[in-house]
Amino acid sequence: MAFTTDIAARLTRDASSLPQSGLEADRFRRFLDADLAAVHLFSRSARPRATRLLAIAISKLGNGWIYLLLFPALFLGLGWRGWPVVLIAAANAALLHVLYPIIKRRFLRKRPFHVDARLPSLLKTLDEHSFPSGHAMTLTGVLAPMVLAWPAMTVSAAVLVLSMAWSRIATAHHYPSDVVAGIALGAAVSWPLSRYALTFFF
């Protein structure tokens, strides 16, 4: 499946932002091609009613509802020691959301369903641009101190992040590269800050 002719130029701000010729341009267009093809693959996984509803539900949980479930679970595992973890998680989310709009305005990448009309958007978006994934970024940032303070939830945290990543691509709101960037940004900011902050409490 090839999307590179017109669509590659629409994946970023304008055609002039793309490499214009040579090996670099060819590699970049192939990357964009693969990124969009992957969205089609993930989107097909959400065609059955059950998986479509699951993708929508997970994405909606990422709007904030998931944290109302995570924090009580944290208190069950850590008791009152969960309070500093919650505060660190909230600080991570706040800091990431200071950086997030700056990055979004820098790249202005259009969402997959805006680029390719064959991709259905399964729910409304919270903002216009796709890079990076705010859902993946925030979830990673919140989970970082939880995993550090309570290692027993590492596998559960990984499942949550992977599920969120799948849902964001399956709903055609993000490319795989958006999700990877969101996870990387969330981890790069929150992991060292969480490790440092937790030394005062654990």
N, C-alpha and C positions, 0 to 999 in steps of 0.2 A: 504494500500500500504506500503510495507516494503522495506527500503533501507539500513538497518543497517549492513548487512553482510560484504560487501567489501567497500561500498561507505563511510561509517562513517569514516573509516581510511583515506580516501582520502580528506576529507573535511578540514583537517588541514595539517600541514607540513608533518607528517609521522605518522605511527601507534603508535609509542612510545610516541607521544604527547597526546594520549588518555588515560583516566583512564583504567587500565587493567582489574580490577575485582571489584566485590562488588556492593553495592547499588549505589555508585557514578557513576560507569561506566554505569550501567543500565539506570540511569536517564539521563546521558549525551547522550547516544546513542538514547534514546527516543526523546530527544530534537532535535538532528540532524535529526532524522527521520521525525519529525513534520515540521522542518524548510524546508527540501527538498520537502516534500509533499505539503507544502504551495506554493512553487515555481511552482509545476505542476499545482496547482489549478489556480494561477494567470496567468500562461502561457496559459492555456485553454481560459481564458477571452480575450486573444489577438489573437485567431485564426481567428475570422471573419475579413474580410479585413478592415472594418472601424475602429475597435478597435486596430488592428495591426498597422495601419498607425498612429493612435492617440498615441499609446505607443511609437512608434519610434519618432514622432514629439516632444512629451514632453521630452523624453530623450535627443534629440538633442538640444532642447532649454536649457536644463540644462548644456550644454557644455559652456554656456556663453551668448547665444543670449537672454535668458529670462531677463537678467539684462538691456539690451538695451530697453526693454519694461517697466520694473519696474521703472526705474529712471525717465523717462518722466512723468509717472503716479504720482510719488511722488511729482514732481514739480508742477503738476496741483493741487494737494491737499494742499501742503504747501508753494508754491511759492518759493522765494529765500531762505526761511528757510530750504529747502530741501538739500542745499549744505552740511551742517555739517553732516546730516544723511547719505548722500552718502559717505562722507569721512570715517565715522565710519563704515559703511557697508563694504567698501573696506579694512579697517584695520582689521576688523573681518575675512574677507575672507583670507587675507594674513597670519594672525596668524594661522588660522585653517590649511592652506596649509603648514605651517611649521611642525605642529604636525601630519598631515595626513600621509605623507610617512613614518614617524617613526613607527606609529601604523601598517601600511600596512606591513612593513618589519618584524615587530614583529610577526604577526599572519600568514602571507603568505597563507591566505585561498583561495582556488581555487574557481573560479566562478561556479555557478550551471551547466552551459552548458558544462563545462570541466569535471565535476564530473559525470554527467548523460547524455549520448549521446541522450537520448530521448527528451531532452530539446533543442529547437532551439534558437540560439542567433539571435536576429532580427537586430542587427547592430554591428559595430565594437566597441571594447572596447578602452578606453583611456589608460588603464594600465592592468596588468595581474591579480591582486588579488582583492578580493571582500570586505574584511572587513577593515574599515567600508565603507558605501556608501558616496563617495565624493560629489555626486550630492545632496543628502539629507542634508549632513553636510553644504555645502556651501550655499544652498538656505536658510536653517534655520538661519545661521549666518548673512546673508545679510538682511533677513526679520526682525530680532530681533529689530534693531534700528528703522526700519520703523514702526513697530507696536507700539513701545514705543512712538514714536513722533507723530504718526497718528493712534490712536486706531480704527478709523472707518474702517481701512483696515484689522482688525483682522480676520474676517470671510474669506475674500479673501485670506489672507496669509495661513490660515489653509487649504483651498481648494487647493492652489498651492502646499503645502508640501505633502498633501495626494495624489494629482495627480502624483507628482514626485515619491513618494514612490511606487505607483501602477505601474508606467511605468518601474521603475528599476527592479522590480520583474517580471513583465509580459514579459520583454525582456530577462529574464533568466540571467541577469547580477548580480543579488544580491539575497540573502536570506532575509526574513523578519527581521531577527536579525541584518543583516548588515545595513538595512535602519533605524531600531530603534536606533542602536548605532550611526549612522551618525547624526540623529536628536538630540539625547541626547548630543553628543559631541558638535554639533553646538550651542545648547541652553546653555549648561553648560559654554562654553567659552564666547559666545557673549552677552548673556543676562546681566550678571553683568557688563561687560565692557561697554556695550552700555548705561546702566542706569547711570553709573558713568560719562561717557563722555558727555552725553546729558545734564547733570546738568550745564555744562558750556555754553550751547547755548539756553536752554529752561527754 
